[in-house]
Structures are given as C-alpha cells and as structure tokens.
Amino acid sequence: MSYRSTIARQPQALADTHAVAWAELSGLDVSSLDRPTLGVTGIGASFAAAVVIAAELQARGRRGFAIRAADMAAGHDLCDALIGLSHRGRSVETVAALEKLPSATRLAITNDPSSPLAAAANLHVRLANGTDATPSSTGYTATLLAAGLVVQKLVGADGDAFAAIPALASEVLAAAATKMDRLGQLFEDRRAIDCVGDGASLGTADGASLLIREASRVPASAYDTRHYLHGPMESMDAATGVVLFGAGREVELARQLEQIGCPVLLVTTAQGVADGELLSVIRVPKSDNRIAQGILDIFAAQLLAAQLSDAAGLTDTKFRYRMSDTKVPQPEAA
C-alpha cells in the first residue's frame, strides 16, 4: 500500500482501532497500571508517541514519563508500571525493555497479540489500523488512539475524547491538503528542516521530523520550543525550513523565523493567525486531551512529508539502509 493511500485511510483506520480497542478495554482491568511511577517506552515513531502519552498522564496528575527503550536495556528499576509501544510488536529494544523490568506491571500496545512484545507484557491492547506503509502513518496514530483510551480508563476520565477523531481526521486532512502545493514550493530544496513543539507537541515534532527524514531524506530534527530559543535556531536561514506545532510562543516564533527569510509551517489551534509570504498556517481543532491533539496535529506533517517525497522523486521508495538487528525475527513456518 502506498504512503499517500495509507494517509487517506486514516479516518477508517482510526475508526476501526477505536472500535477494537474500546471493546478490549471494556473487559480489561488496567488498575494494576496505577502505580507511583508509570513509564511509556518505544523506539522510532513509537518513542515520539510515548512523549505525547506521557504528557497527557502528567496533565492528569500522574507521574508518567517517556523512557527510551535503549535506556532500559541495563535493567535499572526506572518505573513501577510500563506501557510498551510497537506497531508489530517486534522492535528488539522495546521487547528488551519490558523483559528487563519483570517486577513492573507491563502493558503492550501492538497489532499482534502473539508478538514478542505482547508475550513480554501482563496486559495487551490490539490495534486494528490494517496495513501500514513506510514511513508509518496509521500505525502511529492508531497507537496514540489506543493508548489514549487506556489513559482515559486509567484516570477515570469523563466522556470519550476519541469518539470524534475519525470524523475530525477527514476534516483536517482535507483542509491541510489545500496548503500542500504552496508548501511544496516554499520547502523545495531545503538543506534541513527543524520541527518544534512544547510539551506533548515535542513528541509530535519528533514524529514529524522522522517522517521528513524517511520520506524525503532531508535532514530533520525535533526541538522543544523553549530549548529552540536557546541556540538551535541559530543555524536556520533562507535555505532551511521549520515546522512548528502549538498556539503559544510558537506563533511569535513563526513570525520571527519568517522575518529572517525561513519558510515556516505553523500547525496551530490559535485563531487569527494568517499566512504570510513565507508563513503557512494550518489550523486544527482544539482538544483538551493532549493525545487526541497529537493525532490531529500530525496529519499536516504526514501530508508535507508525502509532498516533499514526491518532489524528491522518492514516492513510495523503500528504505536504503536495512538493519538486520532491529526486529525480532518471525518464527519459521513448521
């Protein structure tokens, strides 16, 4: 399945995952995750999702932290409960992270209940996003949605912040698509692209930078907004580009970057921010749930990555560098 067609399937993939994960959670007791310190781990795009999820846990009064799977390989006792994220459940580092923390309650979120990650966990929630592409689109958002439902149940939230997400996905994708020709021109031949956001949006920025690197092979990096002001933006100029997520300091930063001649995409819930000569604004609906907001925010970045990939002549090109030690091998058929 092509990258663009997978993005187009986002509304259905999210609806399917919502139905399946909601049904599974209705019969699953997640109270054992309610421990003093709750870690969320993964690698690649899954770690970006972990940052978003941890921010929502913190906003709900929990001591939740994103912990890199590689940092848990030594087996240090870093948390009392752990949520492991891996779309296919075969990422070596994430499986090892759960295996190295047997004393903690462990929940795995994957699309395969028979995967090594599911086997290393006490609890499992299944995704139903169907086939994903490279780079990941529905796998990333489905992981966020399923984790969001887990957090809702864990904290006893009122209502369901994710029921409307599939319909909103259609609206945001349609609105963002109208800006892609302009963005394709403004971001053409950038030598580097920075992605910037605060709190949960740092995870979204991390996910966006990975999409740009994988789809268009343009060097891209992610930064926390306040950290970005302390030096990293110094290297930006008319030959680079910046993608911002947020409605706070990010709005002023977008204008400052435009003034120095840098093309900018601002994904924001803020009202009254207009396009400029080099500034493109994609406004998204506001959610009080940071994980739901993370889903709505990433769609523009997924489309931008596809636009840059097409411009670079890399449409649906596979990875150049295949690693042999990042996935737990599939068992051979008997």
Order of alpha helices (4+ residues) and beta strands (2+ residues): alpha-alpha-beta-alpha-beta-beta-alpha-beta-alpha-beta-alpha-alpha-alpha-beta-alpha-beta-alpha-beta-alpha-beta-beta-alpha
